Amino acid sequence: MSNARILTAVWQNTVIAEAPEADTVTLEGNVYFPPAALLPAFVTPSDHTSVCGWKGTI
């Protein structure tokens, strides 16, 4: 039996992502979930990009 802690991202009282803690990254108090952890009903593909000192251009 696994004791892995599952982290969840909640927006407006709705879970929009969940993943084992080992699959997430925490930087400066922010938790980053892998793309596969996002629930499809709450994300939309986009051509938008952003630049981050930690993540680079995404």
RAFENGI-V274175 format. One record per residue. SS is DSSP state (helix for helix, strand for strand, loop for the rest). PHI is phi in degrees with one decimal (999 if undefined). NEAR is the number of other C-alpha atoms within 8 Angstrom. Layout:
BEGIN
SS&PHI&NEAR ; SS&PHI&NEAR
END
This chain:
BEGIN
loop&999&2 ; loop&-89.6&3 ; loop&-105.8&4 ; loop&-62.1&7 ; loop&-81.9&6 ; strand&-99.1&8 ; strand&-96.1&8 ; strand&-127.4&9 ; strand&-108.1&8 ; strand&-120.7&9 ; strand&-131.6&7 ; loop&50.1&4 ; loop&64.3&5 ; strand&-125.5&6 ; strand&-71.6&9 ; strand&-112.8&11 ; strand&-158.9&11 ; strand&-153.6&12 ; strand&-161.4&12 ; strand&-59.3&10 ; helix&-53.0&9 ; helix&-64.4&6 ; helix&-93.8&8 ; loop&-105.5&11 ; strand&-126.6&8 ; strand&-113.2&8 ; strand&-131.6&7 ; loop&48.9&4 ; loop&82.8&5 ; strand&-101.8&6 ; strand&-100.9&8 ; strand&-106.8&8 ; loop&-97.0&12 ; loop&-68.1&9 ; helix&-51.7&5 ; helix&-67.2&5 ; helix&-82.0&9 ; strand&-75.5&12 ; loop&-76.9&9 ; helix&-55.3&6 ; helix&-65.8&4 ; helix&-115.0&7 ; loop&-129.3&7 ; loop&-130.2&5 ; loop&-57.4&4 ; loop&-149.2&4 ; loop&-90.0&4 ; loop&-65.1&4 ; loop&-125.6&6 ; loop&-141.2&6 ; strand&-119.1&8 ; strand&-133.8&7 ; loop&-61.3&5 ; loop&-90.6&4 ; loop&-95.8&7 ; strand&80.4&7 ; strand&-90.7&7 ; loop&-132.0&6
END
